[in-house]
Amino acid sequence: MRQMRSYPTTADLENPLYYLENMNTLVDWVAAHHGDLLTEFERARLANFRALPVAARALLTRMVMRTGDLFRVDKLNYPELPQPETEAVAELIAQQWLEPAPLLGLEDVFRLFTLAELRPLFADWLAQNRLPKSLPKAQLREALAAALPEPKPVHRWFDQPVPQVVQVQDMALFDRIRLMFFGNLRQSWTDFVLVELGVQQFETVPFTPESRAFQQRAEVDSYLQMHQCRERLDAGEAADEVWPDIPEPVDNSWLVSRRNRLLLELGRQAERQGNPELALQAWAASGHREARLKELRLLERLKRFEEAWAIAGQWQTGELSDAEAQGLERILKRLAPKVGEPKPQAPPKPLIREMTVTLPKPDTGSVEQAALAHLSTESAPVFYVENTLINALFGLLCWPVIFKPIAGAFFHPFHIGPADLTREDFVARRQTEFDQCFALLETEAYRRIIRETFKAKQGLANPFVAWPVVTEDLLELAMECIPPAHLRALFDRLLTNVKEHRSGFPDLIRFIPNGEAPEHRYEMIEVKGPGDRLQDHQRRWLAFFDQQGIPASVCYVRWQDAGGSS
């Protein structure tokens, strides 16, 4: 497999053909790192693409980036091309990238031509069928559809000359290399080709054959098949028609995760379409964290209480996120009397400390800023951090683990973070390294690591670090005042469900550097304005703080009226 000679860079937007430079980078990257997963024909086509004249290559890139694969030549207008569009089109036809006379269906014709163009083109047909020339476009299409016209080249649709229509060939190849570059088909070409990635700095992650997301061509095929199944579901096709085409699991953890999400969605569609048995079958086969709760709730609605109770009992023994535990607790509470079992003992209610302050309503600024100004003192400064501070401390301490080059984590050099960040196996695949990082919290080494990483990685994209918010002074105060045992507890909870637990932290943090003991040197404060209430995920964080002895409170803000009373 050919290796890239240097780490790829993105084009300067000052270059009018910057999108072509970025496409060249993408094609070269796939050829270098995934060439063995392409057929000989596909490799030859990519080599042909790179050998095309600049104008032809740029025009093909523009066409690939647009929606659909059919284009009117007279509508291709790109002034930055070094040659006329007609010459570029001729070259692309000669190199078999464009079909010069594709077969067009009725829908294609109506998509490519305006009503003003269609009326004179179909004037004779309208007259022969005694239809008014002013027929609206939708009615004209409906009338023509009744005649069941066969697909044919554009010049055979009309009795007079019309612009040439061409069709891009090998779109499946472009979809395949887009998948191998991005690791998904959700991102479009414009996410890379038309974006100035130079405004963002990215961590350098080494790419090795072992860290590739795709090890076999069959894995790429499996992904493409799953993508087609999802598109069919999104288009409203019956779930029982899509079900037989769901590919079997492959020995690739991130593809298994994607298959789990597809089965979750298929189950949702099956339930909506009145097919509960298929929904249960799909959710039972899915390893997605949301599937089990959906399965239990559906069994409950179907009054299959014994079956639901048995599944819930087995699930209860596993590791659950807070949201899963809360959902399971509610289901068990409802099921218990239906199966003659005692209701599970409710967990003790957490102690949530509260305070209420009455403040003049500011002309500008948020309720959080008003509370901060009121609560902050010189000896106990308060900062608005919300979800940034704890995430940043975690991200800086565990930076090498987050950017560990393992299969399915990084597909190209322009990732903000690992692609598997919110997957169920994100932690399991890095457990040993996370344990090593957290062991640093038992010594003073963690402070040195955080400081060094903060300086060495300044400005590099990290999904846990918001650089404009996190300052060196804030980090120093945090490390001085937050006990490492509390950090360990917070980090452990964060990793039980990264997607869910990266948010929900209190708005403010108050530091008390001269507090009597480490556990009294800070306090997290959730601010609630008039009429605002705690959300479920915020309550779960507050319950966790109570369990762990982490100081936290809720500050309810009330506004003074014009006369000075609340």
C-alpha positions in Angstrom: 0.0 0.0 0.0 1.5 3.4 -1.1 2.1 5.8 1.8 1.5 9.5 1.7 4.9 11.3 1.4 3.7 14.1 3.7 0.8 15.0 5.9 -1.9 16.4 3.5 -2.9 20.1 3.7 -6.0 21.9 2.6 -6.1 24.5 -0.2 -6.0 28.3 0.3 -9.3 29.9 -0.5 -7.5 32.6 -2.4 -7.0 30.0 -5.1 -10.1 30.0 -7.3 -9.6 26.3 -7.8 -9.2 25.5 -4.1 -12.1 23.0 -4.3 -10.1 21.0 -6.9 -7.0 21.0 -4.7 -9.0 19.6 -1.8 -10.5 17.0 -4.1 -7.1 16.0 -5.2 -6.0 15.6 -1.6 -9.0 13.4 -0.9 -8.5 11.2 -3.9 -4.7 10.8 -3.1 -5.5 10.0 0.5 -7.8 7.2 -0.4 -5.5 5.9 -3.0 -2.6 5.9 -0.6 -4.4 4.4 2.5 -7.2 2.3 1.0 -5.9 1.4 -2.5 -5.9 -2.3 -1.7 -9.6 -2.1 -1.0 -10.3 -0.8 -4.5 -10.7 -2.9 -7.6 -8.2 -2.6 -10.4 -10.8 -0.8 -12.5 -11.5 1.7 -9.6 -7.8 2.4 -9.2 -7.4 3.0 -12.9 -10.4 5.4 -12.9 -8.9 7.4 -10.0 -5.5 7.5 -11.8 -7.4 8.7 -14.9 -9.1 11.4 -12.8 -5.8 12.7 -11.6 -4.4 12.8 -15.2 -7.3 14.8 -16.6 -6.6 18.4 -17.7 -7.2 20.9 -14.9 -10.4 22.3 -16.4 -12.0 18.9 -17.0 -11.0 17.7 -13.5 -12.4 20.9 -11.9 -15.7 20.7 -13.8 -16.1 17.0 -12.9 -15.5 17.9 -9.2 -18.1 20.6 -9.4 -20.6 18.2 -10.9 -19.9 15.4 -8.4 -20.5 17.9 -5.6 -23.9 18.9 -6.8 -27.2 17.0 -6.3 -28.0 14.3 -8.9 -26.0 13.1 -11.8 -27.8 14.7 -14.8 -26.7 18.2 -16.0 -27.6 20.6 -18.8 -24.4 21.7 -20.5 -25.7 25.2 -21.0 -26.1 25.6 -17.2 -22.5 24.7 -16.4 -21.0 28.1 -15.8 -17.8 28.3 -13.8 -15.7 31.3 -14.7 -12.6 30.1 -12.8 -12.0 27.3 -15.2 -8.9 27.8 -17.4 -10.8 26.5 -20.4 -14.4 26.9 -21.7 -16.9 24.5 -20.1 -17.7 23.0 -23.6 -14.1 21.9 -24.0 -14.0 20.4 -20.5 -17.3 18.6 -21.2 -15.8 17.2 -24.5 -12.8 15.9 -22.6 -14.9 14.3 -19.9 -17.0 12.6 -22.6 -13.9 11.3 -24.3 -12.6 9.9 -21.1 -16.0 8.3 -20.3 -16.7 10.4 -17.2 -19.8 11.7 -18.9 -22.5 9.9 -20.9 -23.3 12.3 -23.8 -26.9 11.1 -24.4 -28.4 9.5 -21.3 -31.9 8.2 -21.2 -34.2 10.6 -19.4 -37.5 9.8 -17.7 -40.4 12.2 -17.5 -39.3 13.3 -14.0 -35.8 14.1 -15.2 -37.1 16.3 -18.0 -39.3 18.3 -15.7 -36.4 18.7 -13.2 -34.0 19.9 -15.9 -36.3 22.3 -17.7 -38.5 25.2 -16.5 -42.2 25.5 -17.3 -41.4 28.4 -19.7 -39.1 26.1 -21.6 -41.4 23.1 -21.5 -44.6 24.8 -22.9 -43.2 25.5 -26.3 -41.4 22.2 -26.4 -44.7 20.3 -25.8 -46.9 22.8 -27.7 -47.7 20.3 -30.5 -48.5 17.6 -28.0 -50.8 19.8 -26.0 -52.6 20.9 -29.2 -53.1 17.3 -30.3 -54.5 16.3 -26.9 -56.7 19.5 -26.8 -55.1 20.7 -23.6 -54.5 24.4 -22.8 -51.1 25.9 -23.5 -51.2 27.5 -20.0 -51.4 24.2 -18.2 -49.5 24.5 -14.8 -46.3 22.4 -14.5 -47.7 19.8 -12.1 -50.8 19.3 -14.3 -48.7 19.1 -17.5 -46.5 16.5 -15.9 -49.5 14.5 -14.8 -51.0 14.7 -18.2 -47.8 13.5 -19.9 -47.4 10.7 -17.3 -50.7 9.3 -18.3 -49.2 8.7 -21.7 -46.5 6.5 -20.1 -43.6 7.8 -22.1 -40.5 5.6 -22.2 -37.1 7.0 -21.1 -35.2 8.4 -24.1 -32.4 10.9 -24.9 -33.3 14.5 -24.5 -33.3 15.3 -28.2 -36.0 12.6 -28.8 -38.3 14.2 -26.2 -38.8 17.3 -28.3 -39.3 18.3 -32.0 -36.9 21.2 -31.8 -33.3 21.6 -30.8 -32.6 21.6 -27.0 -29.5 22.0 -24.8 -27.4 18.8 -24.4 -27.9 16.8 -21.2 -25.0 14.7 -19.8 -24.8 12.2 -17.0 -21.9 11.7 -14.6 -20.6 8.2 -14.7 -19.0 6.2 -11.8 -20.9 8.1 -9.1 -20.8 4.8 -7.1 -17.0 5.1 -7.1 -17.1 8.7 -5.8 -19.5 7.6 -3.0 -17.1 4.7 -2.1 -14.1 7.0 -1.8 -16.2 9.6 0.1 -17.1 6.9 2.5 -13.5 5.7 2.9 -12.3 9.3 3.5 -15.1 10.5 5.9 -16.0 7.2 7.5 -19.7 8.0 6.7 -22.0 9.1 3.9 -23.7 11.7 6.1 -21.0 14.2 5.2 -21.1 15.7 1.7 -18.3 16.7 -0.5 -18.9 20.3 0.5 -17.9 19.4 4.1 -14.4 19.0 2.8 -14.0 20.3 -0.7 -15.7 23.7 -0.2 -14.6 24.4 3.4 -11.5 26.3 4.4 -10.2 23.8 6.9 -7.1 25.9 7.4 -9.0 28.0 9.9 -9.0 25.0 12.3 -5.9 23.2 13.5 -6.1 19.5 13.9 -4.1 17.0 16.0 -1.7 14.9 14.0 -2.8 11.3 14.2 -0.5 8.6 12.7 -2.2 6.4 10.1 -1.1 2.8 9.9 -2.5 -0.2 8.2 -3.7 -1.5 11.6 -5.5 1.7 12.5 -7.5 1.8 9.2 -11.3 1.7 9.8 -11.8 -0.7 6.8 -9.5 -3.7 6.6 -11.4 -5.5 3.9 -13.5 -4.5 0.9 -16.4 -6.5 2.2 -16.6 -4.1 5.1 -17.0 -1.1 2.8 -19.7 -3.1 0.9 -21.4 -3.8 4.2 -21.5 -0.1 5.1 -22.8 0.8 1.7 -25.6 -1.8 2.0 -26.5 -0.5 5.5 -26.6 3.0 4.1 -29.0 1.9 1.3 -31.2 0.2 3.9 -31.3 3.4 6.0 -32.2 5.5 2.9 -35.1 3.1 2.1 -36.4 3.4 5.7 -36.1 7.2 5.5 -38.1 7.1 2.2 -40.9 5.4 4.0 -40.4 1.8 2.7 -42.0 -0.8 4.9 -39.6 -2.1 7.6 -40.4 -5.7 6.8 -39.2 -5.2 3.2 -35.9 -3.7 4.4 -35.3 -6.3 7.2 -34.2 -9.1 4.9 -31.5 -6.8 3.4 -29.9 -5.9 6.7 -26.3 -7.3 6.3 -25.0 -9.9 8.7 -22.6 -8.6 11.4 -19.0 -8.3 10.4 -15.9 -8.6 12.6 -15.5 -4.8 12.9 -16.6 -3.1 16.1 -17.5 0.3 14.6 -19.5 -1.3 11.8 -21.3 -3.5 14.4 -22.2 -0.2 16.2 -23.5 1.3 13.0 -25.6 -1.9 12.4 -27.0 -1.5 15.9 -28.2 2.0 15.1 -29.8 0.8 11.9 -31.6 -1.9 13.8 -32.8 0.6 16.3 -34.3 2.7 13.6 -35.8 -0.3 11.8 -37.5 -1.2 15.1 -38.9 2.3 15.4 -40.3 2.2 11.9 -41.7 -1.3 12.4 -43.6 -0.2 15.5 -45.0 2.9 13.8 -46.1 0.7 10.9 -48.0 -1.6 13.2 -45.5 -4.5 13.2 -44.6 -5.0 16.9 -43.1 -8.4 16.4 -40.6 -7.1 13.9 -39.8 -4.2 16.2 -39.1 -6.5 19.1 -36.9 -8.7 16.9 -34.9 -5.8 15.6 -34.4 -4.3 19.1 -33.4 -7.6 20.6 -30.8 -7.9 17.9 -29.5 -4.4 18.4 -26.8 -3.6 20.9 -27.7 0.1 20.9 -28.1 1.5 24.4 -31.6 2.8 23.6 -32.9 -0.5 22.1 -33.4 -2.3 25.4 -35.7 0.3 26.9 -37.7 0.5 23.8 -38.1 -3.3 23.8 -39.2 -3.3 27.4 -41.7 -0.5 26.9 -43.2 -2.2 23.9 -43.5 -5.6 25.7 -45.2 -3.7 28.5 -47.8 -2.1 26.1 -48.4 -5.6 24.6 -49.1 -6.8 28.2 -46.3 -9.4 28.0 -45.3 -8.6 31.5 -43.5 -11.8 32.4 -41.3 -11.5 29.3 -40.5 -7.9 30.0 -39.7 -8.6 33.7 -37.3 -11.4 32.8 -35.4 -9.2 30.3 -35.4 -6.3 32.7 -34.0 -8.5 35.5 -31.1 -9.6 33.3 -30.4 -6.1 32.1 -30.3 -4.8 35.6 -27.1 -6.6 36.3 -25.1 -4.8 33.7 -23.5 -1.4 33.7 -26.0 1.3 33.0 -25.9 5.0 32.4 -27.9 7.2 34.7 -30.6 7.7 32.0 -30.8 3.9 31.5 -30.9 3.2 35.2 -33.7 5.8 35.6 -35.7 4.3 32.8 -35.2 0.8 34.0 -36.2 1.8 37.6 -39.5 3.2 36.3 -40.3 0.1 34.2 -39.6 -2.3 37.1 -41.8 -0.2 39.4 -44.7 -0.6 36.9 -44.1 -4.2 36.1 -43.6 -5.5 39.7 -47.4 -5.6 40.6 -48.2 -7.1 37.2 -46.0 -10.2 37.9 -46.6 -10.5 41.6 -43.3 -9.2 42.7 -42.5 -6.5 45.3 -41.8 -3.1 43.9 -38.1 -2.3 43.8 -36.9 -0.1 46.6 -36.7 3.5 45.4 -33.2 5.0 45.7 -33.0 7.7 48.4 -33.8 11.2 47.3 -30.6 13.2 46.9 -30.0 16.2 49.1 -30.1 19.2 46.7 -28.9 22.4 48.4 -30.8 25.5 47.3 -30.5 29.2 47.8 -32.7 32.1 46.5 -31.3 35.5 45.7 -33.3 38.6 44.8 -31.5 40.9 42.3 -32.2 44.0 40.2 -33.1 42.9 36.7 -30.2 43.9 34.5 -30.8 45.8 31.2 -28.5 43.4 29.4 -26.8 40.0 30.1 -28.1 36.7 31.2 -29.5 35.5 34.5 -26.3 33.5 35.0 -24.1 36.6 34.6 -26.3 38.4 37.1 -25.9 35.6 39.6 -22.2 35.5 39.0 -21.8 39.2 39.7 -23.8 38.9 42.9 -22.0 35.7 44.2 -18.4 36.4 43.3 -16.0 38.0 45.8 -12.3 38.7 45.8 -11.7 35.8 48.2 -14.1 33.4 46.5 -14.3 34.2 42.7 -17.0 32.7 40.6 -16.7 31.7 36.9 -19.2 30.9 34.3 -18.0 27.5 33.0 -21.1 25.3 32.4 -19.9 22.3 30.5 -16.4 23.5 29.6 -14.2 23.2 32.7 -14.6 19.5 33.8 -14.6 18.5 30.1 -11.4 20.5 29.5 -9.6 19.0 32.5 -10.5 15.5 31.2 -9.6 16.3 27.7 -6.2 17.7 28.6 -5.3 14.9 31.0 -6.4 12.1 28.5 -5.4 13.8 25.3 -3.2 10.8 24.0 -6.0 8.4 24.7 -8.6 10.5 22.9 -6.4 10.6 19.9 -5.2 7.0 20.0 -5.0 5.7 16.4 -7.3 2.7 16.5 -9.5 1.2 13.8 -12.7 3.2 13.2 -11.5 6.2 15.2 -9.8 8.4 12.5 -10.4 8.3 8.8 -8.6 11.4 7.6 -6.3 14.1 9.0 -9.1 16.6 9.7 -11.0 15.1 12.6 -11.9 17.2 15.6 -12.0 14.0 17.6 -12.4 10.3 17.2 -15.4 9.1 15.1 -16.3 6.6 17.7 -16.5 9.1 20.6 -20.2 8.5 21.3 -20.3 4.8 20.5 -20.9 2.2 23.2 -17.4 0.7 22.9 -15.5 4.0 23.0 -14.2 3.4 26.5 -13.8 -0.4 26.3 -11.4 -0.1 23.4 -9.2 2.3 25.4 -9.8 1.1 29.0 -6.2 0.3 29.8 -5.0 3.7 28.7 -7.8 5.5 30.5 -6.9 3.6 33.7 -3.3 4.7 33.3 -4.4 8.4 32.9 -6.6 8.2 36.0 -3.8 6.6 38.0 -2.0 10.0 37.6 -4.7 11.5 39.8 -3.3 9.6 42.7 -0.1 11.6 42.5 0.8 15.2 41.7 1.7 14.2 38.1 -1.7 14.9 36.8 -1.2 18.7 37.3 2.0 18.6 35.3 0.4 16.6 32.5 -2.5 19.0 32.3 -0.2 22.1 32.3 2.1 20.6 29.6 -0.7 19.6 27.4 -2.4 23.0 27.7 0.7 24.6 26.4 1.8 22.1 23.8 -1.7 21.6 22.2 -2.9 25.2 22.4 -5.6 25.7 19.7 -5.7 22.2 18.4 -9.2 20.8 18.0 -10.3 18.5 20.8 -14.0 17.6 21.4 -13.6 18.2 25.2 -11.6 21.5 25.1 -13.2 24.9 24.4 -10.0 26.9 24.0 -11.5 30.4 24.0 -13.1 29.7 27.4 -10.5 27.7 29.2 -7.6 29.8 30.5 -4.4 28.9 32.3 -5.5 30.8 35.4 -8.9 29.0 35.5 -7.1 25.6 35.1 -4.7 26.4 38.0 -7.5 27.5 40.3 -9.4 24.3 39.4 -6.5 22.1 40.1 -5.8 23.9 43.4 -9.4 23.7 44.6 -10.9 20.5 43.2 -9.6 17.4 45.0 -8.3 14.8 42.5 -10.6 12.2 44.0 -13.6 14.4 42.9 -12.0 14.7 39.4 -11.7 10.9 39.2 -15.4 10.5 40.1 -16.4 13.1 37.5 -14.3 11.6 34.8 -15.6 8.1 35.5 -19.2 9.3 35.2 -18.3 11.2 32.0 -17.1 8.0 30.4 -20.2 5.9 31.3 -22.0 7.8 28.5 -19.9 10.4 26.8 -22.8 11.6 24.6 -25.1 12.2 27.6 -22.7 13.3 30.3 -20.7 15.9 28.4 -23.6 18.2 29.2 -25.7 19.0 32.3 -22.9 20.5 34.4 -23.9 23.5 36.6 -23.5 26.9 35.1 -21.1 28.4 37.7 -18.2 27.3 39.8 -17.0 29.2 42.9 -13.5 28.7 44.1 -12.4 29.2 47.7 -8.6 28.9 47.5 -8.2 29.4 51.3 -10.9 26.9 52.3 -10.4 24.8 55.4 -10.2 21.5 53.5 -9.8 20.5 49.8 -13.5 19.4 49.6 -14.6 22.8 50.8 -12.6 24.9 48.4 -15.1 25.0 45.5 -18.8 24.7 44.8 -20.7 24.1 41.6 -23.8 26.3 41.2 -26.7 25.7 38.9 -28.6 29.0 38.2 -32.3 29.1 37.6 -34.2 32.2 36.7 -37.8 33.0 37.3 -40.0 30.2 35.9 -37.0 27.9 35.1 -36.9 24.4 36.4 -34.2 21.7 36.7 -34.1 19.3 33.7 -33.8 15.5 34.1 -30.1 15.4 33.2 -29.3 18.2 35.6 -31.1 16.4 38.4 -29.1 13.3 37.7 -25.8 15.3 37.9 -27.0 16.9 41.2 -27.9 13.4 42.6 -24.4 12.2 41.6 -22.8 15.2 43.3 -24.7 14.3 46.5 -23.6 10.7 46.3 -20.0 11.6 45.9 -19.8 14.5 48.4 -19.2 17.0 45.6 -20.3 20.5 46.8 -23.1 21.8 44.6 -26.2 23.9 44.9 -29.0 25.4 42.9 -29.4 29.2 43.0 -32.9 30.5 42.2 -32.8 34.1 41.0 -35.8 36.4 41.6 -36.0 39.9 40.1 -36.8 43.0 42.2 -39.8 45.0 40.9 -39.5 48.7 40.1 -40.2 49.6 43.7 -37.2 47.6 45.0 -39.2 44.6 46.4 -39.2 41.1 45.1 
